[in-house]
Amino acid sequence: MRTLTVFLLAAASCLAQQKVSADKIAGMKADLNGQIDGMKKQAQVMVDTVFSYGELGFQEFETSKYLASELEKEGFKVTRGVAGIPTAFTATWGSGKPVIALGSDIDDIPQASQKPGVGYHDPIIEGAPGHGEGHNSGMPLNILAAIAVKKVMEREHLQGTLMLWPGVAEEQLGTKAYYVRAGMFKDVDVCLFTHVGANLNVSWGPTTSNGLISVEYMFKGESAHAAGAPWRGKSALDAVELMDVGWNFRREHLRLAQRSHYVITNGGDQPNVVPPNASVWYYFREADYEHIMDMWRIGDNMAKAGALMTDTTMTSRVLGSAWPGHFNKTVAETMYENIKKVGLPTWSDDDQTLARGLQKELKQPVRGLAMKVPELRAPRPRSGGGDGEEGGGNQPTGGGSDDIGDVSWAVPTVTLNYPSNIPGGPGHNWANGISMATPIAHKGVIAGAKVQAMTVLDLLTRPELVDQAWKYFKEVQNKNEHYIPLLRAEDKPAIWLNEKIMQQYRPQMQKYYYDPAKYDNYLQQLGIKYPTVR
């Protein structure tokens, strides 16, 4: 008992020492901002380098190796292959509590190759993948913030641990639930996630995004000569198409919140052979766990029906999942105060010319880049009444998904959006990559890194914030809803996804990898005049 008492007194003493005066914190924040301004060249090189790699989910080998090595140079301990995922890693520095995790995604989009700084469709390599979501910028932002905070912690003798981690295969919703299952966040106190946007903002409460289960259905039949003896064949493609027809009729009778879409990943080999194998990949999105599971059940039934009608057999496998997110009020409010202090970057005439040129090209409102930080708004409810009510009641209307939702149910979490993209892009498109290796992206990353670093410092020097964050997490977020993994025990990360596509394009893409030793920036390497617009 005496040993325990001594330990508790020592822990309390440590926390008391960690608390720092407001004036002292303000001075340290000014130091952080100065440091990050001094790393503008480093930011540009990291952002442009990752942009040039352009790797799809689960195949981010060059990106992962590069980012991990940058952190090792700064004294971080890197653990690779986290949760059985080759391109996943954690990088840690420091000791003790609090443990602050900084994460961001690193994968890109199929067929989104695009020359940066050119305000119309002009691919670097036709058909190749590219950063049409802007995931090349978030981890460089976190690295800048971590380097700056680390120096302040060393000088001020602040206790705490920084942990950086990449979101692998976010576009497939492929890894974060596995990170949670592997216990990656079990010792983390707060997670600060970042995602590219067109403004500087953060939110709290339930998100308006949907959760998701990603399932591939594989049908097996029997081949035959499609003209000579079609009656001897059992078409797996027919089963796929019948499933799809059934699902499309069922849509009318699903809630407004649902979003469902599919691609036929295998439609057979050639028309004169009855396809003995075929497969279709579905995303089932809904607003909460119960409705996601219900959509999955309906999808399974449609697949069974397709197999029954064609006398084929069917199996399925989970390729990814995501829970609807819930972001932390205390951490969001703390971060928003720092957003107000940092403010938006100063955009040049060239930056605005590119933005307006692209908006005109896309036939969107020509408003240029954001000039005002939005207010921190109260959350909108994710779901409401309406099940069984005439007219649908107050149902959620649905939207996209992000597997940061799973992390948000493991540890108090927020997502910082930073202004490296151009307003008006369609998302998951070449247009969203146009700004991502230009001064727009570089300036947005610097602004975001300042906010991220200042928020980490608040959490390190004001222990009450961590306590309040967990109070909200336990007493509000988890009051009526509790995390149940969508993953089953037998599910494993789909680390083979996108392998063939990258094997096809990587040799061509390697010719365009950014070489900072020869070129001041990636635009210069590509011979692009900034900005280029019609």
N, C-alpha and C positions, 0 to 999 in steps of 0.2 A: 504493500500500500504506500509506504514511504517513497519507494522508487517511482511509482506512478505520480504521486504528488509533486515530486521534484521535476518530473518530465513535463507535467502540465504547467507548472510555474515557469519553466524554461520556455515552453512554447508561447505562453502569454507574453513573456518578456520579449521574445523575438518579434511577435506581432506588434507590440507597443513600439519597439525600435523601428519597425518597418514603416510606421505611420510618419508622414512627412508634412511639414507645414505647407499651406497653400502657396505662399511666396516661393518656397523652395521648389515645389512642383512646377510652378510657372516658369521658373528659371531653367529647369531641366527640360521642359517642353520646348522652350526657345532653342536650347542646345540641340534637341532632336531635329527640329525643323532646319537648323543651320547645317547639321550633318547631312540630312537628306538632300538639301539643295546642293551640297557639295558632291553628291553622288549622281548627278544628272547624267554624266557620261556612262557610268556603270549601268544605270537604268536603261538608257538607250541601247547599249550593247546587249543586255540580257533580253529585252523585249524583242529586238530585231532578230537575235539569234534563234530564239524559240519560234518566232514567226516563220523563219526560213525552214525549220525542220518540218512543220506541217504534218504531224503524225496523228493518225486515227486512234481511237480508243483501244486500249490493251497493247498497242504497238508503239508506245511513246518512248522507245529505247534511247534515242539520241537526246530527247528532251530530259528524261529522267536522269541520265548519266551526267548531262551538263549541269542541271540545277543542283544535284547532289554534290558534285565536285565543287561548285561555287560555295556551297555551305561548308564543306570540309575545309576549304581554304580559310574560312572565317572561324575555324575552331569548333564547329558543330560535329557531334558524333552521329554518323549516319548508319541506320539499319535498313538494309535493302530487302526486297522481296516480302514485304509485310503482307500478312493474311494470304500467303500463297500466290501473290500477284507480282510477276517479275518487275513491272515498272513502278511499283509502289515503294515508298520509303518513308521513314521518319528521320528527322534531324533534330537533335536536342542539344541544348547548352544550359548550364546553370545547375542549381541544386535546390531542393526543398520546394515548399509551397509559397505562392500559388503556382500551379502549372497552367500556362497559357498556350493554347494551341492555335497556330495560324495556318489556315488551309486555303487552297484555291485549285481550280481544275486546270488540266494541261492538254486535253485532247482537242481534236478539231473536227471539221465537217467534211463529209464526202463531196467531191466535185465542186469544191469552193475555192479552188486555186484562183488567186487574184493579185494583180500588181498593186502594191500599196501606193497611195497618193494619186491614183488614176480614177477619176469620178465617173467611170462607166465600166461595163463588163470587158475585162481584158485579162484573161488568165495568164499566169506564168507558164503553166503546162495545162493544156486542154484536158479536162476530165480528171485531173489530179485533186487530191484533198487539199484543204487550206483552212486558215483560221477565220472562218466565217461566223465565229461566235466570239472571238477575242480572247480565247483561253491562253494565249501566249503571254498575257500581261499580268495575271494575278499573282503567280508565284514570284516573279521579279519584284512586284510590289511588296510582298511579304518579306522577301530577303532583305530589301532595303530597310524596312522597318525593324527587322530583327537585328541587323548589324548596328543600327543606331542605338537601339535599346540596350543591346549587349554592352556597348561602350559606356553608356551611362550607368548601367548596373555595376560594372567593374569599378568605375571611379567612385560611385556613391556607396559601394558595398551593399547593394540591395539583394535580398534573397528572392529566389524564384527560379522557375525553369521555363524556357521557351522550347516549344516543339513545333516544327514546321512539317507539313505533310501535303502531298499532291492528291487532288481528286483525279483518279485514273478513270477513263471510259465513262465520263459523266453523261455523254450523249447516249450511251446505252444504259444509263442508270445502273452501272455494272459493278461498283465496288464498295460504296460507303456502308451499305448494310453489312457487307463482309468485314469491313474495318470494325464496325460496332460489335459484330459477333466474335471477332478475334480479341476483343478487349482493348483496342487501341486507345480508347478514351477513358478507361476505367480510373485512371489517376488524374485526369485533366479537370481543372476547376472551371475554366471558361474557354470556349472556342470562338475565335474571331475569323469568320470566313470572308472571302472577298470574291466578287463577281463583277465583270466588266458591265458598264452601263453607259448612259448618256448624260448622267448627272451625278451629283455627290449626295447620297442619301442612305438611310437605314430605316428599318421598320421593326415593329414588335407585335407580338400576339400571333394568332393563327394566320397562316398565309392564305391567299386566295388560290394558290396553286393546288393541283390535284396530287394525290398519291398515284402509284402505278405498279402493275405487275407486267413484266415483259415475258411472253411465252412463245416458243416456237413449236408448232405442231407438224409432225413428220408422218406421212402416209406411205404405206408400202402396198403395192399391188403386184401385177404380173405383166410383163411385156408381151407384145405380139406385133405382127405386121399390121400396121394401121389400115392398110388397104386390102391386103390379102386375107387376113383372118382376124379382124378386129374383135369378133365375138369371143376369141380366146384370151383377150387381154382384160386386165382389171386396172383401170386408169387411176393412178394416185393423183394426177392432176385434176381429174373430175371431182375427186373427194375434196381437194383444196377449194375448187371453185364453188362447189355446193356449200361448203362451210361458209365461204365468203358471202354468197347470196343469202344464206340463212341469217348471217349476222347483220347484213345490211337491211333486211326486213325487220329484224328485231330492234334496230336503232330507234324506230318510232316510239317504242314502248319502254325506253330507258330514260332515266332522269336527265334533266338539263345539264347537270354537272358532268356527265360522262363525256369523255373524249376517247375515241377508239380508232385505231388506224393499223394498217397491215401492209406488208410487202411479201410477194411470193419469192422466197429465197431459192427455190428450186422448182422449175416448171417443166422438167423433163429435158431430154437431150436433143431430139430432132423430131419433126412432125410425123415422119413415117414409122415411128416406133411408139407404141402405146406406153406412156411413162410409167415405169414400175415404181419410181420413187418421186415424191414431190413434197414440198414443205412450204409453210406460210408462217410469218412472224408477226405477232400481234402485240400492240401496247394497249392495255386496258387501264384507263385512268378514271378515277373517281375521287370524291371529296373526303372519304374516311375509310377506315379499315374494313368495316362491315360491307360497304358498297363495293369496294375493290374486290373483296372475296366473292361477292355475289356475281360481279361481272366475270370473274375467272371461272366460276361454276357454269355460267351460261356459255362462255366460250368453250369449255370442255364438252358441254352437251352438244354444241354445234359441231364440234370436231367428231364426236362419236356418231352423230347423225350422218355426217358426210361419209364416214367410213362404212356405216351400215348400208347406205344407199348404193355404194359402189363395190361392196363386198371386198373392201380393203381393210388393212389394220392401221392403227394409229398409236403413236407414242408422242410424248411432249417433254420439253425441258424448259426450265426457267433460265432466262438470259440476263435478267436484272430486276430490280425492284426499287421503289422509293416510297417513303412515308410522307404524308402531308406535313409540312414544316410548322413549327411553333417557335417563334423567336423571343428572346428574353427582354423584358421591359427595362429592367435596371441597366443592363449592358447597352441596350439601344439608346436609352436616354443619355447615358454617359458618353457614348460615341457621338451622338448628335451635337452635344456641346462642343466637341472637338471639330466636328464638321463646320459648325458656325465660325469657329476661330480660324480654320484654314481657308474656307471659301473656295470658289471655283478658280481654275487657272485663268491667266490673262491670255486670251486667244489672239493670235495675230490675224492680219487681213488675209494672209494665205490660208490659215486654218479655216476661217469663215468662208472663203471662196470655195475650198474643197467641199465643205459641208453643204453649202447652198447649191453647188453644182450637182452633187449627188442627189440631193432632195428633188431638184428639178428633173434629173434623169429618171428618178423613181416615181415621178408625178405625185410627190408628197408636198405638204405645205412647206414653202421655202422660208424657214425660220432660223437657219444657221445653228450654231452650237449653243448650249444652255448658258444663260447669263445670270440665273438666280437659283440659289439653293432652295429646294422645296421644304415645306414645313414637315415636322414629324407628326404624322397623323395617327389617330387611334385606329386600331385594327378593325377591318370589316369581318363579320362572322363568316366562317367557312361554310356552315350549313345551318339550316333552319327547319321550320315545319314544312309540311307539304306532302310527306309520304302518305298517300291515301286520301289527301284532300283534293277536292275538285279544283281544277285550275293549277295545281302544282304548288300553291302556297309560296313560301319564301325559300325556295330551293337555291343552293349555290349554282353558279353558272359555269364553273369549271375553268380550266386553263392548262398551262404546261406543268412540268414536274421537275424536281431536282432532288437528288438523293442526299443533299445536305439535310433534308427532312429527318432522315434516320439519325444523323448526328445530333440534331436538335432535341431528340428525345433521350439521348444518352447523357448530355451535359448542357448547361446553359450556353446558348449559341445565338449569334447574330450574323447577318450578311451585310457587309459594306459594299455598296455599289459606287463605282468611281467613274469619272467622265472621260473614258478613252474611246468611246464610240460615237457615231453620228446619229442624232435623232432621226427617226423615220425609216430605218432599215427594216426589212421583213423578218429578220432573224434566221439563223441557220442557212445563210445565203452568202454568195460572193460579196454582196454589197456591204455586209457587216464586217468584212475583212479589210475594206479600203483604208480605213484610218489606222489600222492596228500595227503598222510599222512606220508611223509618221510622227511629227511633233505633237499631234493631238493625243495619240496614245502615250507618248513619253510624258507630256505634261499631266495627263490624267493620273498616271502611275505615281508621279511625284506627289501630287495632292493626296491621293489615297494612302500612300506610304506614311505621310505626316499624320493623317487621322488615325491610321492603324497603330503607329508607334505611340502617339499620345494616349490612346485608349489603353494600350498595354501598360504604360506607365501609371495611369490611374489605378488599374487593377493591382499593380505591384505595390503601390504606396498608400492605397486606401482599402485596407482589408474589409471594411464594412460593405464595400460594393460587392465583393465576392459572396459575403454572407447574404446580402439582400437578393443577389441573383439566384442563389440556391433556394431562398425562401419562396420567391416567385415560382421557380421551377417545381418545387414540391407542393406548394399550397394552392397555386393557381393553375399552372399548366397541367399538372397531373391530378387535379382534383376530380375531374369527371372522365378523363380519358387516359389510357395507359398503353404504352408501346407493346405491341405484339408483333414479332418479326413476320414479314411476309415470306421470307426465305424458309424453306424446309431444311431439315438436317442433312438431307442428301444433296442439296444444291451446292454447286461449286462455281467459282468465277469462270466466265466464258473467255478465258485468256487467248483462245484461238481466233476470236472474232477479228475481222479486218486484216488478218495475216496475208491473205492472197492479194488484196488490194494494194497493201504496202509493198509486197514483193514485186508487183507490177510497176509501181510508180517510183519507188525509192531510188533506183539507179538514176532516173532522170532528175529527181528532186535534189540529189546530192550535188549536182552541178551548180545548184543555186543556193547552197548553204552560205550563210553570211560569213565573210572573212573580215573581222574587225581590224586585223593587222594591215590590211591593204586598203580598206575603204572606211571613210568616216561614219557612214551609216548605210543602211540597206538600200535606200533610195539611190544613193550614189552608185552602189554596186550594180544595180539594175539599170542605171542610166535614165532614171525618171526625173523629170523636172517637176518640182513641187510648187503649187499643185497643178495637175493636168486635168482640165475639164473641157467639155465641149464648148 
